[in-house]
Amino acid sequence: MRSPEEILADTTTIALVGASPNPARPSHAVMRYLLDQGFRVIPVRPAVREVLGVPCVASLGELDEPIDLVDVFRRADACPGVAREAVEIGAKGLWLQLGLVSGTARAIATAGGLEYVEDECTAIVHRRMRLGGG
């Protein structure tokens, strides 16, 4: 099993589930950081047109390009469903943000061949890598 740093180092395109247009929300700040670092980030959020100038899709199933990582900002009880969708679209990995732990999502993701990270922040891990602490 690869480390979060190794997974992130091989990531180019991220589907950010639960992206928020509200600058006060953590998902907004993380999306901005990831975009600023050169990642392609696609916000996944029903009923929202765009986040940080990037058009949203309502679900992972609407994506029309390969996804390296599905980064999840949703409640833990929503994570198994997101894991199923991530497997269905052929994503390479599923990443649950800080505070999110789901044994069911882990089982679905790993059974589907996805790399899996939980209770970690993509921005924090990436920043640590850039500073040489990863």
MDAnalysis code that builds the backbone (N, CA, C; Angstrom):
import MDAnalysis as mda
import numpy as np

u = mda.Universe.empty(402, n_residues=134, atom_resindex=np.repeat(np.arange(134), 3), trajectory=True)
u.add_TopologyAttr("name", ["N", "CA", "C"] * 134)
u.add_TopologyAttr("resid", np.arange(1, 135))
u.add_TopologyAttr("resname", ["MET", "ARG", "SER", "PRO", "GLU", "GLU", "ILE", "LEU", "ALA", "ASP", "THR", "THR", "THR", "ILE", "ALA", "LEU", "VAL", "GLY", "ALA", "SER", "PRO", "ASN", "PRO", "ALA", "ARG", "PRO", "SER", "HIS", "ALA", "VAL", "MET", "ARG", "TYR", "LEU", "LEU", "ASP", "GLN", "GLY", "PHE", "ARG", "VAL", "ILE", "PRO", "VAL", "ARG", "PRO", "ALA", "VAL", "ARG", "GLU", "VAL", "LEU", "GLY", "VAL", "PRO", "CYS", "VAL", "ALA", "SER", "LEU", "GLY", "GLU", "LEU", "ASP", "GLU", "PRO", "ILE", "ASP", "LEU", "VAL", "ASP", "VAL", "PHE", "ARG", "ARG", "ALA", "ASP", "ALA", "CYS", "PRO", "GLY", "VAL", "ALA", "ARG", "GLU", "ALA", "VAL", "GLU", "ILE", "GLY", "ALA", "LYS", "GLY", "LEU", "TRP", "LEU", "GLN", "LEU", "GLY", "LEU", "VAL", "SER", "GLY", "THR", "ALA", "ARG", "ALA", "ILE", "ALA", "THR", "ALA", "GLY", "GLY", "LEU", "GLU", "TYR", "VAL", "GLU", "ASP", "GLU", "CYS", "THR", "ALA", "ILE", "VAL", "HIS", "ARG", "ARG", "MET", "ARG", "LEU", "GLY", "GLY", "GLY"])
u.atoms.positions = np.array([
    [0.845, -1.184, 0.000],
    [0.000, 0.000, 0.000],
    [0.889, 1.245, 0.000],
    [0.603, 2.140, -0.936],
    [1.435, 3.342, -1.056],
    [0.997, 4.414, -0.051],
    [1.934, 5.271, 0.274],
    [1.666, 6.357, 1.222],
    [0.831, 7.449, 0.545],
    [0.181, 8.289, 1.348],
    [-0.547, 9.429, 0.766],
    [0.352, 10.300, -0.106],
    [1.601, 10.474, 0.306],
    [2.536, 11.285, -0.475],
    [2.809, 10.666, -1.838],
    [3.000, 9.356, -1.867],
    [3.250, 8.666, -3.138],
    [2.038, 8.749, -4.061],
    [0.864, 8.593, -3.496],
    [-0.364, 8.681, -4.291],
    [-0.502, 10.083, -4.875],
    [-0.313, 11.088, -4.047],
    [-0.460, 12.471, -4.500],
    [0.608, 12.840, -5.530],
    [1.792, 12.299, -5.389],
    [2.869, 12.588, -6.345],
    [2.530, 12.087, -7.751],
    [1.704, 11.057, -7.844],
    [1.313, 10.499, -9.133],
    [-0.043, 11.017, -9.614],
    [-0.556, 12.034, -8.970],
    [-1.880, 12.569, -9.291],
    [-1.781, 13.824, -10.140],
    [-2.617, 13.866, -11.177],
    [-2.730, 15.051, -12.022],
    [-4.141, 15.619, -11.977],
    [-5.133, 14.724, -12.113],
    [-6.534, 15.147, -12.196],
    [-7.305, 14.664, -10.976],
    [-7.968, 15.624, -10.314],
    [-8.703, 15.349, -9.079],
    [-10.162, 15.738, -9.256],
    [-11.066, 14.829, -8.898],
    [-12.486, 15.162, -8.801],
    [-12.740, 15.476, -7.334],
    [-13.152, 16.709, -7.040],
    [-13.335, 17.131, -5.658],
    [-14.828, 17.097, -5.335],
    [-15.243, 16.046, -4.625],
    [-16.647, 15.823, -4.285],
    [-17.005, 16.655, -3.061],
    [-18.023, 17.512, -3.215],
    [-18.421, 18.388, -2.127],
    [-17.751, 19.751, -2.204],
    [-17.210, 20.080, -3.371],
    [-16.590, 21.399, -3.567],
    [-17.623, 22.479, -3.275],
    [-17.196, 23.526, -2.605],
    [-18.117, 24.601, -2.239],
    [-17.696, 25.931, -2.843],
    [-18.692, 26.702, -3.337],
    [-18.386, 28.045, -3.816],
    [-18.164, 29.040, -2.671],
    [-18.409, 28.617, -1.432],
    [-18.295, 29.482, -0.260],
    [-16.836, 29.526, 0.213],
    [-16.187, 30.700, 0.131],
    [-14.779, 30.804, 0.538],
    [-14.515, 30.426, 1.996],
    [-15.545, 30.384, 2.834],
    [-15.358, 30.023, 4.238],
    [-15.277, 28.510, 4.451],
    [-15.602, 27.732, 3.430],
    [-15.613, 26.269, 3.571],
    [-14.229, 25.683, 3.280],
    [-13.832, 24.660, 4.041],
    [-12.526, 24.034, 3.801],
    [-12.352, 23.516, 2.370],
    [-13.407, 22.977, 1.771],
    [-13.270, 22.439, 0.413],
    [-12.895, 23.532, -0.589],
    [-13.367, 24.736, -0.353],
    [-13.035, 25.870, -1.232],
    [-11.538, 26.182, -1.146],
    [-11.035, 26.262, 0.085],
    [-9.614, 26.584, 0.287],
    [-8.717, 25.481, -0.269],
    [-9.100, 24.229, -0.069],
    [-8.291, 23.122, -0.581],
    [-8.315, 23.120, -2.103],
    [-9.477, 23.353, -2.702],
    [-9.553, 23.395, -4.159],
    [-8.671, 24.519, -4.708],
    [-8.732, 25.687, -4.083],
    [-7.894, 26.808, -4.526],
    [-6.415, 26.428, -4.433],
    [-6.013, 25.830, -3.332],
    [-4.624, 25.422, -3.161],
    [-4.206, 24.442, -4.256],
    [-5.020, 23.412, -4.474],
    [-4.674, 22.396, -5.469],
    [-4.580, 22.998, -6.871],
    [-5.505, 23.888, -7.211],
    [-5.440, 24.569, -8.512],
    [-4.155, 25.386, -8.615],
    [-3.827, 26.113, -7.545],
    [-2.615, 26.938, -7.537],
    [-1.352, 26.097, -7.682],
    [-1.412, 24.837, -7.279],
    [-0.252, 23.945, -7.366],
    [-0.185, 23.209, -8.710],
    [-1.138, 23.498, -9.601],
    [-1.082, 22.925, -10.943],
    [-1.913, 21.675, -11.179],
    [-2.657, 21.243, -10.179],
    [-3.535, 20.093, -10.390],
    [-4.737, 20.512, -11.233],
    [-5.276, 19.598, -12.005],
    [-6.556, 19.805, -12.672],
    [-7.599, 19.337, -11.671],
    [-8.457, 20.243, -11.220],
    [-9.461, 19.917, -10.213],
    [-10.841, 20.157, -10.798],
    [-11.676, 19.139, -10.757],
    [-13.045, 19.233, -11.255],
    [-13.982, 19.166, -10.057],
    [-14.723, 20.245, -9.799],
    [-15.652, 20.236, -8.669],
    [-16.882, 19.382, -8.964],
    [-17.258, 18.564, -7.988],
    [-18.439, 17.707, -8.100],
    [-19.430, 18.184, -7.047],
    [-20.490, 18.824, -7.529],
    [-21.476, 19.390, -6.605],
    [-22.780, 19.638, -7.364],
    [-23.844, 18.925, -7.005],
    [-25.138, 19.159, -7.668],
    [-25.637, 20.574, -7.400],
    [-26.331, 21.125, -8.350],
    [-27.006, 22.416, -8.216],
    [-26.062, 23.606, -8.065],
    [-24.780, 23.422, -8.323],
    [-23.837, 24.533, -8.308],
    [-23.206, 24.588, -9.700],
    [-23.181, 25.775, -10.255],
    [-22.702, 25.948, -11.631],
    [-21.179, 25.850, -11.750],
    [-20.482, 26.533, -10.841],
    [-19.014, 26.519, -10.883],
    [-18.443, 26.845, -9.516],
    [-17.201, 26.436, -9.322],
    [-16.438, 26.769, -8.124],
    [-15.080, 27.256, -8.605],
    [-14.694, 28.433, -8.156],
    [-13.416, 29.044, -8.534],
    [-13.229, 29.100, -10.052],
    [-14.333, 29.346, -10.755],
    [-14.284, 29.489, -12.202],
    [-14.258, 28.177, -12.974],
    [-14.283, 27.056, -12.262],
    [-14.265, 25.744, -12.912],
    [-15.692, 25.191, -12.914],
    [-16.217, 24.808, -14.080],
    [-17.576, 24.263, -14.142],
    [-17.715, 22.992, -13.307],
    [-18.834, 22.883, -12.601],
    [-19.121, 21.710, -11.771],
    [-19.822, 20.628, -12.577],
    [-19.660, 19.400, -12.138],
    [-20.506, 18.301, -12.572],
    [-21.328, 17.887, -11.356],
    [-22.522, 17.334, -11.615],
    [-23.414, 16.969, -10.516],
    [-23.009, 15.662, -9.836],
    [-22.325, 14.784, -10.573],
    [-21.923, 13.497, -10.004],
    [-20.670, 12.998, -10.720],
    [-20.002, 12.039, -10.108],
    [-18.812, 11.461, -10.734],
    [-19.155, 10.827, -12.079],
    [-20.350, 10.288, -12.202],
    [-20.775, 9.653, -13.441],
    [-20.831, 10.598, -14.628],
    [-20.869, 11.901, -14.386],
    [-20.914, 12.883, -15.468],
    [-19.522, 13.242, -16.002],
    [-18.493, 12.772, -15.361],
    [-17.134, 13.092, -15.797],
    [-16.826, 12.390, -17.112],
    [-16.140, 13.105, -17.989],
    [-15.825, 12.525, -19.294],
    [-14.319, 12.455, -19.543],
    [-13.567, 12.348, -18.458],
    [-12.114, 12.217, -18.583],
    [-11.599, 11.353, -17.439],
    [-10.418, 10.760, -17.612],
    [-9.864, 9.909, -16.553],
    [-9.565, 10.714, -15.286],
    [-9.835, 10.101, -14.155],
    [-9.629, 10.745, -12.858],
    [-8.588, 9.950, -12.074],
    [-7.566, 10.647, -11.615],
    [-6.550, 9.997, -10.794],
    [-7.036, 9.814, -9.363],
    [-7.698, 10.857, -8.830],
    [-8.047, 10.846, -7.422],
    [-9.413, 11.483, -7.205],
    [-10.244, 10.819, -6.413],
    [-11.513, 11.392, -5.982],
    [-11.289, 11.850, -4.546],
    [-11.337, 13.162, -4.337],
    [-11.075, 13.802, -3.047],
    [-12.430, 14.164, -2.442],
    [-12.746, 13.621, -1.260],
    [-14.107, 13.690, -0.728],
    [-14.237, 14.628, 0.468],
    [-15.122, 15.601, 0.316],
    [-15.544, 16.512, 1.388],
    [-17.039, 16.300, 1.611],
    [-17.413, 15.163, 2.145],
    [-18.802, 14.852, 2.456],
    [-18.823, 14.159, 3.802],
    [-20.002, 14.023, 4.391],
    [-20.103, 13.296, 5.659],
    [-19.710, 11.836, 5.446],
    [-19.247, 11.207, 6.518],
    [-18.791, 9.818, 6.440],
    [-19.873, 8.885, 5.901],
    [-21.140, 9.142, 6.227],
    [-22.190, 8.236, 5.750],
    [-22.409, 8.314, 4.240],
    [-21.908, 9.344, 3.587],
    [-22.011, 9.465, 2.128],
    [-20.827, 8.805, 1.416],
    [-19.773, 8.497, 2.151],
    [-18.537, 8.002, 1.537],
    [-18.669, 6.649, 0.840],
    [-19.429, 5.670, 1.365],
    [-19.570, 4.413, 0.619],
    [-20.170, 4.618, -0.777],
    [-21.153, 5.480, -0.893],
    [-21.736, 5.762, -2.200],
    [-20.735, 6.418, -3.136],
    [-19.944, 7.329, -2.608],
    [-18.906, 7.971, -3.418],
    [-17.867, 6.930, -3.831],
    [-17.531, 6.020, -2.924],
    [-16.568, 4.963, -3.248],
    [-17.088, 4.103, -4.400],
    [-18.373, 3.744, -4.359],
    [-18.946, 2.945, -5.456],
    [-18.841, 3.690, -6.784],
    [-19.174, 4.986, -6.761],
    [-19.088, 5.789, -7.985],
    [-17.649, 5.890, -8.478],
    [-16.708, 6.043, -7.554],
    [-15.294, 6.147, -7.930],
    [-14.827, 4.861, -8.614],
    [-15.259, 3.717, -8.098],
    [-14.914, 2.440, -8.722],
    [-15.555, 2.365, -10.113],
    [-16.825, 2.748, -10.210],
    [-17.553, 2.683, -11.482],
    [-16.898, 3.520, -12.577],
    [-16.357, 4.676, -12.227],
    [-15.750, 5.533, -13.259],
    [-14.289, 5.182, -13.535],
    [-13.750, 4.235, -12.777],
    [-12.370, 3.820, -13.007],
    [-11.326, 4.765, -12.449],
    [-11.682, 5.493, -11.392],
    [-10.693, 6.361, -10.737],
    [-9.556, 5.501, -10.196],
    [-8.406, 6.116, -10.020],
    [-7.264, 5.372, -9.502],
    [-7.235, 5.346, -7.973],
    [-7.839, 6.383, -7.356],
    [-7.784, 6.446, -5.906],
    [-8.948, 7.199, -5.300],
    [-9.194, 6.906, -4.017],
    [-10.230, 7.588, -3.242],
    [-9.564, 8.146, -1.991],
    [-9.810, 9.434, -1.727],
    [-9.162, 10.128, -0.609],
    [-10.252, 10.799, 0.215],
    [-10.380, 10.392, 1.486],
    [-11.342, 11.016, 2.395],
    [-10.606, 12.053, 3.232],
    [-11.162, 13.242, 3.283],
    [-10.518, 14.362, 3.946],
    [-10.446, 14.198, 5.463],
    [-9.779, 15.140, 6.108],
    [-9.604, 15.127, 7.565],
    [-10.920, 14.886, 8.282],
    [-10.893, 13.988, 9.242],
    [-12.075, 13.690, 10.035],
    [-12.983, 12.636, 9.424],
    [-12.687, 12.211, 8.199],
    [-13.534, 11.211, 7.540],
    [-12.875, 9.840, 7.583],
    [-13.602, 8.889, 8.171],
    [-13.162, 7.505, 8.253],
    [-14.366, 6.643, 7.915],
    [-14.182, 5.682, 7.014],
    [-15.286, 4.802, 6.641],
    [-14.742, 3.436, 6.248],
    [-14.958, 2.465, 7.108],
    [-14.540, 1.104, 6.802],
    [-15.239, 0.569, 5.566],
    [-16.503, 0.927, 5.388],
    [-17.254, 0.469, 4.219],
    [-16.681, 1.070, 2.939],
    [-16.394, 2.375, 2.957],
    [-15.811, 3.020, 1.782],
    [-14.447, 2.410, 1.473],
    [-13.673, 2.131, 2.511],
    [-12.353, 1.503, 2.327],
    [-12.510, 0.145, 1.649],
    [-13.449, -0.668, 2.137],
    [-13.665, -2.010, 1.575],
    [-14.090, -1.931, 0.113],
    [-14.994, -1.022, -0.200],
    [-15.468, -0.859, -1.585],
    [-14.325, -0.414, -2.485],
    [-13.594, 0.589, -2.039],
    [-12.503, 1.143, -2.847],
    [-11.405, 0.111, -3.086],
    [-10.957, -0.541, -2.031],
    [-9.852, -1.486, -2.188],
    [-10.293, -2.719, -2.979],
    [-11.528, -3.187, -2.782],
    [-12.031, -4.310, -3.577],
    [-12.110, -3.931, -5.053],
    [-12.338, -2.639, -5.326],
    [-12.418, -2.158, -6.697],
    [-11.069, -1.780, -7.293],
    [-9.982, -2.013, -6.526],
    [-8.644, -1.754, -7.041],
    [-8.162, -0.324, -6.878],
    [-8.879, 0.486, -6.091],
    [-8.466, 1.872, -5.884],
    [-7.492, 1.975, -4.725],
    [-6.569, 2.924, -4.838],
    [-5.746, 3.274, -3.690],
    [-6.647, 4.055, -2.743],
    [-6.322, 4.023, -1.454],
    [-7.246, 4.592, -0.474],
    [-6.499, 5.348, 0.616],
    [-7.011, 6.551, 0.903],
    [-6.482, 7.366, 2.001],
    [-7.690, 7.903, 2.760],
    [-7.606, 7.917, 4.088],
    [-8.680, 8.522, 4.876],
    [-8.086, 9.377, 5.993],
    [-8.896, 10.336, 6.422],
    [-8.520, 11.220, 7.530],
    [-7.210, 11.972, 7.263],
    [-7.047, 12.417, 6.016],
    [-5.884, 13.214, 5.612],
    [-6.360, 14.336, 4.695],
    [-5.662, 15.441, 4.674],
    [-5.993, 16.559, 3.791],
    [-4.991, 16.605, 2.633],
    [-5.505, 16.628, 1.414],
    [-4.629, 16.676, 0.242],
    [-3.713, 17.899, 0.280],
    [-4.255, 19.038, 0.688],
    [-3.445, 20.263, 0.718],
    [-2.339, 20.177, 1.770],
    [-2.663, 19.658, 2.931],
    [-1.660, 19.543, 3.998],
    [-0.560, 18.564, 3.584],
    [-0.956, 17.421, 3.022],
    [0.038, 16.437, 2.582],
    [0.917, 17.029, 1.486],
    [0.304, 17.717, 0.527],
    [1.085, 18.307, -0.564],
    [2.042, 19.377, -0.039],
    [1.575, 20.222, 0.845],
    [2.425, 21.269, 1.422],
    [3.604, 20.638, 2.163],
    [3.332, 19.582, 2.898],
    [4.394, 18.868, 3.629],
    [5.419, 18.301, 2.637],
    [4.940, 17.763, 1.504],
    [5.845, 17.239, 0.488],
    [6.734, 18.346, -0.073],
    [6.138, 19.500, -0.343],
    [6.885, 20.626, -0.898],
    [7.940, 21.135, 0.062],
    [7.664, 21.023, 1.351],
    [8.600, 21.506, 2.359],
    [9.611, 20.437, 2.760],
    [9.492, 19.263, 2.142],
    [10.438, 18.199, 2.409],
    [10.154, 17.400, 3.650],
    [8.952, 17.542, 4.193],
    [8.619, 16.804, 5.415],
    [7.859, 15.533, 5.149],
    [7.702, 15.131, 3.867],
    [6.914, 13.942, 3.562],
    [7.778, 12.855, 3.169],
])
